[in-house]
Amino acid sequence: PVALGPVPAGTVFIPGTASTAPDLKVDYSIDGGRTYSEKPLITVTGKDGRQQTVPAPAERYTTIRWTWGTPLAAGTTATVSYQVQVR
């Protein structure tokens, strides 16, 4: 099973607030949910003019995805959560 949590417009995801569990993988998207990564990266131009890859700031996160490693039993419910801050 997979659960998605959009980061609403006008808010910023607060790092470290996405719920976790032993059998739960959390990934983040910075492109509206087209791709996900545990630690999204962006390319920026450094002061020396060179391109470098760095972790994306939380302000760039658009969607959070939780993936369970094993199926949930029929009738089971699961809850995930995360926090955002209004800009």
PyMOL Python script that loads the backbone (N, CA, C, O; Angstrom):
from pymol import cmd

cmd.read_pdbstr("""\
ATOM      1  N   PRO A   1       0.813  -1.193   0.000  1.00  0.00           N
ATOM      2  CA  PRO A   1       0.000   0.000   0.000  1.00  0.00           C
ATOM      3  C   PRO A   1       0.859   1.260   0.000  1.00  0.00           C
ATOM      4  O   PRO A   1       1.984   1.272   0.498  1.00  0.00           O
ATOM      5  N   VAL A   2       0.307   2.289  -0.559  1.00  0.00           N
ATOM      6  CA  VAL A   2       0.989   3.577  -0.656  1.00  0.00           C
ATOM      7  C   VAL A   2       0.025   4.667  -0.212  1.00  0.00           C
ATOM      8  O   VAL A   2      -1.161   4.622  -0.537  1.00  0.00           O
ATOM      9  N   ALA A   3       0.534   5.648   0.532  1.00  0.00           N
ATOM     10  CA  ALA A   3      -0.239   6.825   0.913  1.00  0.00           C
ATOM     11  C   ALA A   3       0.531   8.052   0.456  1.00  0.00           C
ATOM     12  O   ALA A   3       1.759   8.087   0.537  1.00  0.00           O
ATOM     13  N   LEU A   4      -0.185   9.052  -0.023  1.00  0.00           N
ATOM     14  CA  LEU A   4       0.426  10.295  -0.474  1.00  0.00           C
ATOM     15  C   LEU A   4      -0.089  11.455   0.349  1.00  0.00           C
ATOM     16  O   LEU A   4      -1.264  11.501   0.715  1.00  0.00           O
ATOM     17  N   GLY A   5       0.799  12.394   0.637  1.00  0.00           N
ATOM     18  CA  GLY A   5       0.417  13.601   1.358  1.00  0.00           C
ATOM     19  C   GLY A   5       0.945  14.817   0.638  1.00  0.00           C
ATOM     20  O   GLY A   5       2.149  15.072   0.666  1.00  0.00           O
ATOM     21  N   PRO A   6       0.070  15.582  -0.013  1.00  0.00           N
ATOM     22  CA  PRO A   6       0.531  16.793  -0.693  1.00  0.00           C
ATOM     23  C   PRO A   6       0.908  17.881   0.313  1.00  0.00           C
ATOM     24  O   PRO A   6       0.316  17.986   1.387  1.00  0.00           O
ATOM     25  N   VAL A   7       1.886  18.672  -0.051  1.00  0.00           N
ATOM     26  CA  VAL A   7       2.240  19.838   0.747  1.00  0.00           C
ATOM     27  C   VAL A   7       1.417  20.991   0.157  1.00  0.00           C
ATOM     28  O   VAL A   7       1.679  21.415  -0.968  1.00  0.00           O
ATOM     29  N   PRO A   8       0.442  21.494   0.889  1.00  0.00           N
ATOM     30  CA  PRO A   8      -0.449  22.508   0.334  1.00  0.00           C
ATOM     31  C   PRO A   8       0.288  23.785  -0.081  1.00  0.00           C
ATOM     32  O   PRO A   8       1.296  24.161   0.517  1.00  0.00           O
ATOM     33  N   ALA A   9      -0.233  24.433  -1.109  1.00  0.00           N
ATOM     34  CA  ALA A   9       0.321  25.716  -1.550  1.00  0.00           C
ATOM     35  C   ALA A   9       0.303  26.686  -0.374  1.00  0.00           C
ATOM     36  O   ALA A   9      -0.633  26.693   0.426  1.00  0.00           O
ATOM     37  N   GLY A  10       1.337  27.497  -0.281  1.00  0.00           N
ATOM     38  CA  GLY A  10       1.422  28.470   0.798  1.00  0.00           C
ATOM     39  C   GLY A  10       1.949  27.913   2.095  1.00  0.00           C
ATOM     40  O   GLY A  10       1.960  28.605   3.113  1.00  0.00           O
ATOM     41  N   THR A  11       2.400  26.634   2.070  1.00  0.00           N
ATOM     42  CA  THR A  11       2.979  26.025   3.266  1.00  0.00           C
ATOM     43  C   THR A  11       4.331  25.417   2.923  1.00  0.00           C
ATOM     44  O   THR A  11       4.682  25.267   1.752  1.00  0.00           O
ATOM     45  N   VAL A  12       5.076  25.073   3.952  1.00  0.00           N
ATOM     46  CA  VAL A  12       6.386  24.422   3.809  1.00  0.00           C
ATOM     47  C   VAL A  12       6.403  23.205   4.722  1.00  0.00           C
ATOM     48  O   VAL A  12       6.019  23.295   5.888  1.00  0.00           O
ATOM     49  N   PHE A  13       6.843  22.079   4.201  1.00  0.00           N
ATOM     50  CA  PHE A  13       6.987  20.863   4.994  1.00  0.00           C
ATOM     51  C   PHE A  13       8.028  21.096   6.084  1.00  0.00           C
ATOM     52  O   PHE A  13       9.069  21.709   5.846  1.00  0.00           O
ATOM     53  N   ILE A  14       7.734  20.602   7.272  1.00  0.00           N
ATOM     54  CA  ILE A  14       8.684  20.701   8.389  1.00  0.00           C
ATOM     55  C   ILE A  14       9.462  19.389   8.451  1.00  0.00           C
ATOM     56  O   ILE A  14       8.894  18.349   8.786  1.00  0.00           O
ATOM     57  N   PRO A  15      10.768  19.428   8.128  1.00  0.00           N
ATOM     58  CA  PRO A  15      11.574  18.201   8.124  1.00  0.00           C
ATOM     59  C   PRO A  15      11.503  17.471   9.465  1.00  0.00           C
ATOM     60  O   PRO A  15      11.459  18.086  10.530  1.00  0.00           O
ATOM     61  N   GLY A  16      11.494  16.142   9.375  1.00  0.00           N
ATOM     62  CA  GLY A  16      11.489  15.309  10.565  1.00  0.00           C
ATOM     63  C   GLY A  16      10.106  15.048  11.131  1.00  0.00           C
ATOM     64  O   GLY A  16       9.984  14.369  12.150  1.00  0.00           O
ATOM     65  N   THR A  17       9.052  15.571  10.497  1.00  0.00           N
ATOM     66  CA  THR A  17       7.715  15.392  11.054  1.00  0.00           C
ATOM     67  C   THR A  17       6.905  14.307  10.346  1.00  0.00           C
ATOM     68  O   THR A  17       5.808  13.980  10.800  1.00  0.00           O
ATOM     69  N   ALA A  18       7.407  13.743   9.257  1.00  0.00           N
ATOM     70  CA  ALA A  18       6.668  12.665   8.578  1.00  0.00           C
ATOM     71  C   ALA A  18       6.735  11.416   9.447  1.00  0.00           C
ATOM     72  O   ALA A  18       7.811  10.995   9.872  1.00  0.00           O
ATOM     73  N   SER A  19       5.570  10.832   9.704  1.00  0.00           N
ATOM     74  CA  SER A  19       5.526   9.653  10.571  1.00  0.00           C
ATOM     75  C   SER A  19       6.311   8.501   9.947  1.00  0.00           C
ATOM     76  O   SER A  19       6.358   8.347   8.726  1.00  0.00           O
ATOM     77  N   THR A  20       6.919   7.702  10.809  1.00  0.00           N
ATOM     78  CA  THR A  20       7.720   6.567  10.372  1.00  0.00           C
ATOM     79  C   THR A  20       7.364   5.348  11.206  1.00  0.00           C
ATOM     80  O   THR A  20       6.780   5.460  12.284  1.00  0.00           O
ATOM     81  N   ALA A  21       7.726   4.186  10.687  1.00  0.00           N
ATOM     82  CA  ALA A  21       7.530   2.916  11.384  1.00  0.00           C
ATOM     83  C   ALA A  21       8.513   1.926  10.774  1.00  0.00           C
ATOM     84  O   ALA A  21       9.017   2.165   9.677  1.00  0.00           O
ATOM     85  N   PRO A  22       8.798   0.818  11.457  1.00  0.00           N
ATOM     86  CA  PRO A  22       9.788  -0.128  10.941  1.00  0.00           C
ATOM     87  C   PRO A  22       9.514  -0.631   9.528  1.00  0.00           C
ATOM     88  O   PRO A  22      10.454  -0.841   8.762  1.00  0.00           O
ATOM     89  N   ASP A  23       8.257  -0.829   9.169  1.00  0.00           N
ATOM     90  CA  ASP A  23       7.932  -1.389   7.854  1.00  0.00           C
ATOM     91  C   ASP A  23       7.403  -0.319   6.892  1.00  0.00           C
ATOM     92  O   ASP A  23       6.676  -0.629   5.948  1.00  0.00           O
ATOM     93  N   LEU A  24       7.771   0.934   7.139  1.00  0.00           N
ATOM     94  CA  LEU A  24       7.233   2.051   6.377  1.00  0.00           C
ATOM     95  C   LEU A  24       8.372   2.875   5.789  1.00  0.00           C
ATOM     96  O   LEU A  24       9.236   3.358   6.522  1.00  0.00           O
ATOM     97  N   LYS A  25       8.375   3.034   4.472  1.00  0.00           N
ATOM     98  CA  LYS A  25       9.396   3.839   3.796  1.00  0.00           C
ATOM     99  C   LYS A  25       8.797   5.195   3.457  1.00  0.00           C
ATOM    100  O   LYS A  25       7.675   5.268   2.956  1.00  0.00           O
ATOM    101  N   VAL A  26       9.531   6.268   3.724  1.00  0.00           N
ATOM    102  CA  VAL A  26       9.068   7.621   3.430  1.00  0.00           C
ATOM    103  C   VAL A  26       9.966   8.219   2.350  1.00  0.00           C
ATOM    104  O   VAL A  26      11.191   8.224   2.475  1.00  0.00           O
ATOM    105  N   ASP A  27       9.337   8.723   1.290  1.00  0.00           N
ATOM    106  CA  ASP A  27      10.049   9.396   0.205  1.00  0.00           C
ATOM    107  C   ASP A  27       9.398  10.748  -0.028  1.00  0.00           C
ATOM    108  O   ASP A  27       8.260  10.988   0.375  1.00  0.00           O
ATOM    109  N   TYR A  28      10.141  11.622  -0.683  1.00  0.00           N
ATOM    110  CA  TYR A  28       9.674  12.984  -0.913  1.00  0.00           C
ATOM    111  C   TYR A  28       9.789  13.332  -2.392  1.00  0.00           C
ATOM    112  O   TYR A  28      10.673  12.838  -3.093  1.00  0.00           O
ATOM    113  N   SER A  29       8.886  14.185  -2.851  1.00  0.00           N
ATOM    114  CA  SER A  29       8.916  14.664  -4.226  1.00  0.00           C
ATOM    115  C   SER A  29       9.111  16.173  -4.220  1.00  0.00           C
ATOM    116  O   SER A  29       8.594  16.875  -3.351  1.00  0.00           O
ATOM    117  N   ILE A  30       9.855  16.653  -5.189  1.00  0.00           N
ATOM    118  CA  ILE A  30      10.016  18.099  -5.369  1.00  0.00           C
ATOM    119  C   ILE A  30       9.471  18.517  -6.731  1.00  0.00           C
ATOM    120  O   ILE A  30       9.644  19.662  -7.150  1.00  0.00           O
ATOM    121  N   ASP A  31       8.805  17.577  -7.428  1.00  0.00           N
ATOM    122  CA  ASP A  31       8.297  17.874  -8.770  1.00  0.00           C
ATOM    123  C   ASP A  31       6.815  17.520  -8.922  1.00  0.00           C
ATOM    124  O   ASP A  31       6.381  17.074  -9.984  1.00  0.00           O
ATOM    125  N   GLY A  32       6.062  17.720  -7.866  1.00  0.00           N
ATOM    126  CA  GLY A  32       4.630  17.494  -7.941  1.00  0.00           C
ATOM    127  C   GLY A  32       4.219  16.039  -7.957  1.00  0.00           C
ATOM    128  O   GLY A  32       3.096  15.722  -8.349  1.00  0.00           O
ATOM    129  N   GLY A  33       5.107  15.139  -7.537  1.00  0.00           N
ATOM    130  CA  GLY A  33       4.770  13.726  -7.455  1.00  0.00           C
ATOM    131  C   GLY A  33       5.174  12.901  -8.657  1.00  0.00           C
ATOM    132  O   GLY A  33       4.809  11.729  -8.747  1.00  0.00           O
ATOM    133  N   ARG A  34       5.917  13.480  -9.580  1.00  0.00           N
ATOM    134  CA  ARG A  34       6.388  12.691 -10.733  1.00  0.00           C
ATOM    135  C   ARG A  34       7.492  11.722 -10.320  1.00  0.00           C
ATOM    136  O   ARG A  34       7.525  10.581 -10.782  1.00  0.00           O
ATOM    137  N   THR A  35       8.400  12.176  -9.447  1.00  0.00           N
ATOM    138  CA  THR A  35       9.486  11.319  -8.959  1.00  0.00           C
ATOM    139  C   THR A  35       9.600  11.495  -7.446  1.00  0.00           C
ATOM    140  O   THR A  35       9.215  12.522  -6.886  1.00  0.00           O
ATOM    141  N   TYR A  36      10.141  10.460  -6.806  1.00  0.00           N
ATOM    142  CA  TYR A  36      10.312  10.473  -5.355  1.00  0.00           C
ATOM    143  C   TYR A  36      11.715  10.014  -4.992  1.00  0.00           C
ATOM    144  O   TYR A  36      12.336   9.236  -5.716  1.00  0.00           O
ATOM    145  N   SER A  37      12.204  10.508  -3.859  1.00  0.00           N
ATOM    146  CA  SER A  37      13.502  10.119  -3.349  1.00  0.00           C
ATOM    147  C   SER A  37      13.494  10.278  -1.833  1.00  0.00           C
ATOM    148  O   SER A  37      12.779  11.116  -1.284  1.00  0.00           O
ATOM    149  N   GLU A  38      14.306   9.456  -1.168  1.00  0.00           N
ATOM    150  CA  GLU A  38      14.442   9.591   0.280  1.00  0.00           C
ATOM    151  C   GLU A  38      15.052  10.944   0.638  1.00  0.00           C
ATOM    152  O   GLU A  38      14.713  11.549   1.655  1.00  0.00           O
ATOM    153  N   LYS A  39      15.967  11.405  -0.229  1.00  0.00           N
ATOM    154  CA  LYS A  39      16.610  12.709  -0.043  1.00  0.00           C
ATOM    155  C   LYS A  39      16.712  13.385  -1.413  1.00  0.00           C
ATOM    156  O   LYS A  39      17.720  13.232  -2.102  1.00  0.00           O
ATOM    157  N   PRO A  40      15.675  14.133  -1.814  1.00  0.00           N
ATOM    158  CA  PRO A  40      15.717  14.777  -3.126  1.00  0.00           C
ATOM    159  C   PRO A  40      16.915  15.714  -3.257  1.00  0.00           C
ATOM    160  O   PRO A  40      17.319  16.376  -2.301  1.00  0.00           O
ATOM    161  N   LEU A  41      17.463  15.750  -4.453  1.00  0.00           N
ATOM    162  CA  LEU A  41      18.621  16.590  -4.741  1.00  0.00           C
ATOM    163  C   LEU A  41      18.283  17.597  -5.828  1.00  0.00           C
ATOM    164  O   LEU A  41      17.446  17.339  -6.692  1.00  0.00           O
ATOM    165  N   ILE A  42      18.944  18.747  -5.776  1.00  0.00           N
ATOM    166  CA  ILE A  42      18.816  19.744  -6.821  1.00  0.00           C
ATOM    167  C   ILE A  42      20.210  20.147  -7.273  1.00  0.00           C
ATOM    168  O   ILE A  42      21.189  19.944  -6.555  1.00  0.00           O
ATOM    169  N   THR A  43      20.292  20.715  -8.456  1.00  0.00           N
ATOM    170  CA  THR A  43      21.560  21.215  -8.975  1.00  0.00           C
ATOM    171  C   THR A  43      21.552  22.726  -8.863  1.00  0.00           C
ATOM    172  O   THR A  43      20.606  23.385  -9.295  1.00  0.00           O
ATOM    173  N   VAL A  44      22.610  23.272  -8.282  1.00  0.00           N
ATOM    174  CA  VAL A  44      22.732  24.722  -8.116  1.00  0.00           C
ATOM    175  C   VAL A  44      24.093  25.160  -8.647  1.00  0.00           C
ATOM    176  O   VAL A  44      25.012  24.356  -8.808  1.00  0.00           O
ATOM    177  N   THR A  45      24.189  26.438  -8.909  1.00  0.00           N
ATOM    178  CA  THR A  45      25.467  27.003  -9.337  1.00  0.00           C
ATOM    179  C   THR A  45      26.148  27.614  -8.125  1.00  0.00           C
ATOM    180  O   THR A  45      25.599  28.496  -7.465  1.00  0.00           O
ATOM    181  N   GLY A  46      27.369  27.126  -7.839  1.00  0.00           N
ATOM    182  CA  GLY A  46      28.115  27.625  -6.697  1.00  0.00           C
ATOM    183  C   GLY A  46      28.696  29.003  -6.961  1.00  0.00           C
ATOM    184  O   GLY A  46      28.613  29.511  -8.079  1.00  0.00           O
ATOM    185  N   LYS A  47      29.278  29.604  -5.951  1.00  0.00           N
ATOM    186  CA  LYS A  47      29.895  30.933  -6.083  1.00  0.00           C
ATOM    187  C   LYS A  47      31.009  30.931  -7.109  1.00  0.00           C
ATOM    188  O   LYS A  47      31.316  31.960  -7.711  1.00  0.00           O
ATOM    189  N   ASP A  48      31.625  29.742  -7.307  1.00  0.00           N
ATOM    190  CA  ASP A  48      32.711  29.644  -8.288  1.00  0.00           C
ATOM    191  C   ASP A  48      32.191  29.398  -9.705  1.00  0.00           C
ATOM    192  O   ASP A  48      32.979  29.228 -10.635  1.00  0.00           O
ATOM    193  N   GLY A  49      30.864  29.379  -9.870  1.00  0.00           N
ATOM    194  CA  GLY A  49      30.273  29.188 -11.180  1.00  0.00           C
ATOM    195  C   GLY A  49      30.081  27.735 -11.583  1.00  0.00           C
ATOM    196  O   GLY A  49      29.544  27.454 -12.654  1.00  0.00           O
ATOM    197  N   ARG A  50      30.511  26.816 -10.741  1.00  0.00           N
ATOM    198  CA  ARG A  50      30.370  25.391 -11.057  1.00  0.00           C
ATOM    199  C   ARG A  50      29.028  24.861 -10.576  1.00  0.00           C
ATOM    200  O   ARG A  50      28.487  25.298  -9.560  1.00  0.00           O
ATOM    201  N   GLN A  51      28.513  23.908 -11.337  1.00  0.00           N
ATOM    202  CA  GLN A  51      27.277  23.229 -10.958  1.00  0.00           C
ATOM    203  C   GLN A  51      27.589  22.209  -9.866  1.00  0.00           C
ATOM    204  O   GLN A  51      28.600  21.511  -9.929  1.00  0.00           O
ATOM    205  N   GLN A  52      26.718  22.130  -8.872  1.00  0.00           N
ATOM    206  CA  GLN A  52      26.885  21.136  -7.827  1.00  0.00           C
ATOM    207  C   GLN A  52      25.518  20.612  -7.402  1.00  0.00           C
ATOM    208  O   GLN A  52      24.514  21.321  -7.482  1.00  0.00           O
ATOM    209  N   THR A  53      25.495  19.375  -6.954  1.00  0.00           N
ATOM    210  CA  THR A  53      24.267  18.742  -6.502  1.00  0.00           C
ATOM    211  C   THR A  53      24.212  18.821  -4.989  1.00  0.00           C
ATOM    212  O   THR A  53      25.155  18.440  -4.295  1.00  0.00           O
ATOM    213  N   VAL A  54      23.079  19.326  -4.483  1.00  0.00           N
ATOM    214  CA  VAL A  54      22.910  19.517  -3.040  1.00  0.00           C
ATOM    215  C   VAL A  54      21.516  19.025  -2.635  1.00  0.00           C
ATOM    216  O   VAL A  54      20.629  18.921  -3.483  1.00  0.00           O
ATOM    217  N   PRO A  55      21.318  18.723  -1.356  1.00  0.00           N
ATOM    218  CA  PRO A  55      19.978  18.337  -0.907  1.00  0.00           C
ATOM    219  C   PRO A  55      18.978  19.468  -1.151  1.00  0.00           C
ATOM    220  O   PRO A  55      19.281  20.639  -0.923  1.00  0.00           O
ATOM    221  N   ALA A  56      17.799  19.106  -1.612  1.00  0.00           N
ATOM    222  CA  ALA A  56      16.745  20.100  -1.834  1.00  0.00           C
ATOM    223  C   ALA A  56      16.261  20.631  -0.491  1.00  0.00           C
ATOM    224  O   ALA A  56      16.080  19.857   0.449  1.00  0.00           O
ATOM    225  N   PRO A  57      16.050  21.931  -0.390  1.00  0.00           N
ATOM    226  CA  PRO A  57      15.501  22.464   0.860  1.00  0.00           C
ATOM    227  C   PRO A  57      14.039  22.053   1.015  1.00  0.00           C
ATOM    228  O   PRO A  57      13.350  21.799   0.027  1.00  0.00           O
ATOM    229  N   ALA A  58      13.578  21.991   2.241  1.00  0.00           N
ATOM    230  CA  ALA A  58      12.199  21.581   2.520  1.00  0.00           C
ATOM    231  C   ALA A  58      11.188  22.460   1.783  1.00  0.00           C
ATOM    232  O   ALA A  58      10.084  22.006   1.484  1.00  0.00           O
ATOM    233  N   GLU A  59      11.545  23.691   1.491  1.00  0.00           N
ATOM    234  CA  GLU A  59      10.646  24.592   0.766  1.00  0.00           C
ATOM    235  C   GLU A  59      10.295  24.060  -0.618  1.00  0.00           C
ATOM    236  O   GLU A  59       9.294  24.477  -1.200  1.00  0.00           O
ATOM    237  N   ARG A  60      11.103  23.146  -1.153  1.00  0.00           N
ATOM    238  CA  ARG A  60      10.874  22.591  -2.486  1.00  0.00           C
ATOM    239  C   ARG A  60       9.994  21.343  -2.464  1.00  0.00           C
ATOM    240  O   ARG A  60       9.527  20.915  -3.519  1.00  0.00           O
ATOM    241  N   TYR A  61       9.755  20.749  -1.297  1.00  0.00           N
ATOM    242  CA  TYR A  61       8.979  19.514  -1.219  1.00  0.00           C
ATOM    243  C   TYR A  61       7.529  19.787  -1.601  1.00  0.00           C
ATOM    244  O   TYR A  61       6.915  20.741  -1.124  1.00  0.00           O
ATOM    245  N   THR A  62       6.996  18.933  -2.470  1.00  0.00           N
ATOM    246  CA  THR A  62       5.614  19.093  -2.929  1.00  0.00           C
ATOM    247  C   THR A  62       4.706  17.957  -2.470  1.00  0.00           C
ATOM    248  O   THR A  62       3.501  18.153  -2.309  1.00  0.00           O
ATOM    249  N   THR A  63       5.272  16.773  -2.259  1.00  0.00           N
ATOM    250  CA  THR A  63       4.473  15.607  -1.904  1.00  0.00           C
ATOM    251  C   THR A  63       5.305  14.657  -1.051  1.00  0.00           C
ATOM    252  O   THR A  63       6.514  14.529  -1.244  1.00  0.00           O
ATOM    253  N   ILE A  64       4.644  13.996  -0.108  1.00  0.00           N
ATOM    254  CA  ILE A  64       5.284  12.977   0.718  1.00  0.00           C
ATOM    255  C   ILE A  64       4.611  11.651   0.388  1.00  0.00           C
ATOM    256  O   ILE A  64       3.390  11.583   0.249  1.00  0.00           O
ATOM    257  N   ARG A  65       5.413  10.601   0.264  1.00  0.00           N
ATOM    258  CA  ARG A  65       4.868   9.274  -0.054  1.00  0.00           C
ATOM    259  C   ARG A  65       5.329   8.268   0.991  1.00  0.00           C
ATOM    260  O   ARG A  65       6.517   8.181   1.304  1.00  0.00           O
ATOM    261  N   TRP A  66       4.375   7.510   1.526  1.00  0.00           N
ATOM    262  CA  TRP A  66       4.662   6.417   2.455  1.00  0.00           C
ATOM    263  C   TRP A  66       4.371   5.113   1.734  1.00  0.00           C
ATOM    264  O   TRP A  66       3.320   4.961   1.111  1.00  0.00           O
ATOM    265  N   THR A  67       5.305   4.171   1.819  1.00  0.00           N
ATOM    266  CA  THR A  67       5.119   2.862   1.196  1.00  0.00           C
ATOM    267  C   THR A  67       5.346   1.788   2.249  1.00  0.00           C
ATOM    268  O   THR A  67       6.397   1.745   2.888  1.00  0.00           O
ATOM    269  N   TRP A  68       4.352   0.920   2.425  1.00  0.00           N
ATOM    270  CA  TRP A  68       4.471  -0.181   3.376  1.00  0.00           C
ATOM    271  C   TRP A  68       5.205  -1.335   2.715  1.00  0.00           C
ATOM    272  O   TRP A  68       4.980  -1.623   1.540  1.00  0.00           O
ATOM    273  N   GLY A  69       6.081  -2.000   3.463  1.00  0.00           N
ATOM    274  CA  GLY A  69       6.855  -3.112   2.937  1.00  0.00           C
ATOM    275  C   GLY A  69       6.054  -4.386   2.798  1.00  0.00           C
ATOM    276  O   GLY A  69       6.399  -5.252   1.994  1.00  0.00           O
ATOM    277  N   THR A  70       4.986  -4.514   3.572  1.00  0.00           N
ATOM    278  CA  THR A  70       4.120  -5.683   3.494  1.00  0.00           C
ATOM    279  C   THR A  70       2.677  -5.206   3.383  1.00  0.00           C
ATOM    280  O   THR A  70       2.348  -4.123   3.868  1.00  0.00           O
ATOM    281  N   PRO A  71       1.820  -5.988   2.758  1.00  0.00           N
ATOM    282  CA  PRO A  71       0.416  -5.591   2.624  1.00  0.00           C
ATOM    283  C   PRO A  71      -0.257  -5.456   3.984  1.00  0.00           C
ATOM    284  O   PRO A  71       0.087  -6.154   4.938  1.00  0.00           O
ATOM    285  N   LEU A  72      -1.207  -4.559   4.050  1.00  0.00           N
ATOM    286  CA  LEU A  72      -2.012  -4.430   5.262  1.00  0.00           C
ATOM    287  C   LEU A  72      -3.097  -5.495   5.221  1.00  0.00           C
ATOM    288  O   LEU A  72      -3.642  -5.791   4.158  1.00  0.00           O
ATOM    289  N   ALA A  73      -3.406  -6.062   6.360  1.00  0.00           N
ATOM    290  CA  ALA A  73      -4.465  -7.073   6.433  1.00  0.00           C
ATOM    291  C   ALA A  73      -5.811  -6.428   6.128  1.00  0.00           C
ATOM    292  O   ALA A  73      -6.024  -5.246   6.396  1.00  0.00           O
ATOM    293  N   ALA A  74      -6.703  -7.216   5.571  1.00  0.00           N
ATOM    294  CA  ALA A  74      -8.043  -6.723   5.260  1.00  0.00           C
ATOM    295  C   ALA A  74      -8.680  -6.119   6.499  1.00  0.00           C
ATOM    296  O   ALA A  74      -8.612  -6.699   7.583  1.00  0.00           O
ATOM    297  N   GLY A  75      -9.289  -4.970   6.346  1.00  0.00           N
ATOM    298  CA  GLY A  75      -9.955  -4.308   7.452  1.00  0.00           C
ATOM    299  C   GLY A  75      -9.038  -3.494   8.345  1.00  0.00           C
ATOM    300  O   GLY A  75      -9.499  -2.829   9.273  1.00  0.00           O
ATOM    301  N   THR A  76      -7.738  -3.541   8.070  1.00  0.00           N
ATOM    302  CA  THR A  76      -6.770  -2.797   8.873  1.00  0.00           C
ATOM    303  C   THR A  76      -6.731  -1.338   8.426  1.00  0.00           C
ATOM    304  O   THR A  76      -6.877  -1.041   7.240  1.00  0.00           O
ATOM    305  N   THR A  77      -6.538  -0.455   9.354  1.00  0.00           N
ATOM    306  CA  THR A  77      -6.329   0.950   9.008  1.00  0.00           C
ATOM    307  C   THR A  77      -4.926   1.351   9.425  1.00  0.00           C
ATOM    308  O   THR A  77      -4.350   0.790  10.358  1.00  0.00           O
ATOM    309  N   ALA A  78      -4.396   2.317   8.725  1.00  0.00           N
ATOM    310  CA  ALA A  78      -3.077   2.845   9.051  1.00  0.00           C
ATOM    311  C   ALA A  78      -3.158   4.361   8.966  1.00  0.00           C
ATOM    312  O   ALA A  78      -3.877   4.907   8.130  1.00  0.00           O
ATOM    313  N   THR A  79      -2.431   5.020   9.817  1.00  0.00           N
ATOM    314  CA  THR A  79      -2.431   6.476   9.832  1.00  0.00           C
ATOM    315  C   THR A  79      -1.015   6.983   9.657  1.00  0.00           C
ATOM    316  O   THR A  79      -0.084   6.494  10.297  1.00  0.00           O
ATOM    317  N   VAL A  80      -0.859   7.964   8.791  1.00  0.00           N
ATOM    318  CA  VAL A  80       0.421   8.648   8.632  1.00  0.00           C
ATOM    319  C   VAL A  80       0.164  10.134   8.813  1.00  0.00           C
ATOM    320  O   VAL A  80      -0.959  10.610   8.646  1.00  0.00           O
ATOM    321  N   SER A  81       1.209  10.850   9.154  1.00  0.00           N
ATOM    322  CA  SER A  81       1.034  12.282   9.382  1.00  0.00           C
ATOM    323  C   SER A  81       2.321  13.032   9.066  1.00  0.00           C
ATOM    324  O   SER A  81       3.398  12.448   8.958  1.00  0.00           O
ATOM    325  N   TYR A  82       2.175  14.324   8.926  1.00  0.00           N
ATOM    326  CA  TYR A  82       3.302  15.216   8.720  1.00  0.00           C
ATOM    327  C   TYR A  82       2.837  16.624   9.084  1.00  0.00           C
ATOM    328  O   TYR A  82       1.638  16.885   9.189  1.00  0.00           O
ATOM    329  N   GLN A  83       3.787  17.518   9.274  1.00  0.00           N
ATOM    330  CA  GLN A  83       3.440  18.874   9.631  1.00  0.00           C
ATOM    331  C   GLN A  83       3.976  19.838   8.581  1.00  0.00           C
ATOM    332  O   GLN A  83       5.017  19.609   7.964  1.00  0.00           O
ATOM    333  N   VAL A  84       3.233  20.917   8.402  1.00  0.00           N
ATOM    334  CA  VAL A  84       3.665  21.983   7.511  1.00  0.00           C
ATOM    335  C   VAL A  84       3.566  23.305   8.285  1.00  0.00           C
ATOM    336  O   VAL A  84       2.869  23.408   9.294  1.00  0.00           O
ATOM    337  N   GLN A  85       4.271  24.286   7.786  1.00  0.00           N
ATOM    338  CA  GLN A  85       4.228  25.620   8.372  1.00  0.00           C
ATOM    339  C   GLN A  85       3.701  26.574   7.307  1.00  0.00           C
ATOM    340  O   GLN A  85       4.123  26.527   6.152  1.00  0.00           O
ATOM    341  N   VAL A  86       2.777  27.437   7.707  1.00  0.00           N
ATOM    342  CA  VAL A  86       2.255  28.437   6.780  1.00  0.00           C
ATOM    343  C   VAL A  86       3.336  29.469   6.527  1.00  0.00           C
ATOM    344  O   VAL A  86       3.991  29.943   7.455  1.00  0.00           O
ATOM    345  N   ARG A  87       3.512  29.808   5.271  1.00  0.00           N
ATOM    346  CA  ARG A  87       4.542  30.814   4.918  1.00  0.00           C
ATOM    347  C   ARG A  87       4.060  32.193   5.218  1.00  0.00           C
ATOM    348  O   ARG A  87       4.783  33.163   4.990  1.00  0.00           O
TER     349      ARG A  87
END
""", "prot")
cmd.dss("prot")
cmd.show_as("cartoon", "prot")
cmd.util.cbc("prot")
cmd.orient("prot")
